[in-house]
Structure formats: structure tokens, C-alpha cells
Amino acid sequence: MAIEDRREAILARLLVVAAGVDVTFEARRNESSLPDTQKYVVLLDGDEHAIGEPPGRRDDNDPPPQIVEMTPEVQFRLAGKAKDVGAALNLLRINLITAVLKDPTLLSHTVKQRGIRYAGSATATERGRSMEGGIGVAFTFAYLLRPGKEVA
């Protein structure tokens, strides 16, 4: 028997969803140093913190469940003509937001199957041989952490 890890399940699925937004982007996880000549979608696992115990009955033999919020970030990185980079990044952003907030698998891992929020985004651009740009899109996922619970 394995111990259930909803955090990992959410992160693994988020990478799949993000990679599906534009399949021409190479998908990576937790990498910060990438060559500037390709297109990447990078998932950064982000931070998490407990926000409290859910109401209801507890089993005194197990640690109490916790509601946890984690905030991973998906970054799209690309190079292109200066006039095209901003619009391309914004299109990736809105397509990602829509895909994440509507994904039934991601929702199924969250509190009350509604625990996903768009947390914001930030862009960065710079000139090199071409305009290089990136956008980081963050989401907050609320899920139930049940320490010691096993799954088949």
C-alpha cells in the first residue's frame, strides 16, 4: 500500500494540463536555467501552507486532517519577434487559466472539488537576438492532507 499524496497528484496533472495548452512547448518541471532558443512550459512546485482542520469527526488514532493551500506556478518561455511576444504570452495565459479551472481531474483533488483559484501572473521580457519573453501564471489549490492514509 502506498500513502496518498494529493500534492504530487495535483502537480503531475498540472504539468500535463499546462503542456496541453500548446504542444509545441517542451514541458519541464522545476528547472530555472534553460536555453533561450526554444519554447518551454515549466512547472515550479511552489509553496504550501496549512490553513486549518476541516470541521467534522476525527479518528483519534490518526493525525488530524489539514486543509492545505499550495501555489505552484506555470511559466511559459519563448523567443520571437518583439511585436508578437506579448500577445503570444497573453494567449497562453488565458488558455492555461481556462484549462486549469475547468479540468475535472484537478478539481477532483481539491476541497469540495472547487478548490482552485487563479492567483495572478507576471511577465518578463528582454532583448537578445530576438525578443525573449516569459509569463508566470500562479494558481492556488486547496486540498485535504490526510497524513498516514493509505491507498491501494
C-alpha angles and dihedrals in degrees: 000000000000128000113248115245111189091178091062092042091054094046094047092050093044090057091051092049092046092049089052093058089077116359092199089073117089109235119226136166127222095347119137104171109068131154111259095226099079140053118256139179109201127190115209110196094221132191132307136194136184116248099187148290121301116243118257144062122335134203105233091209094066131055110265117266117253132207106230130191119204127184114204121176129220115206126196114199126187145152124221146122112323094241092054104044099076095048091046092051092049091050091051089049097053093042090052093048091051093046094049098044092049100041108119094202093054091045091051090062094054136083109284087349088277102081101118123105130177102238101188144271141247130200132209128188135174138170122250127136083325133001109290119200144172139182126200116206118193129199131187116221120193113202140163115255111203107183114214097011112139130210128200 
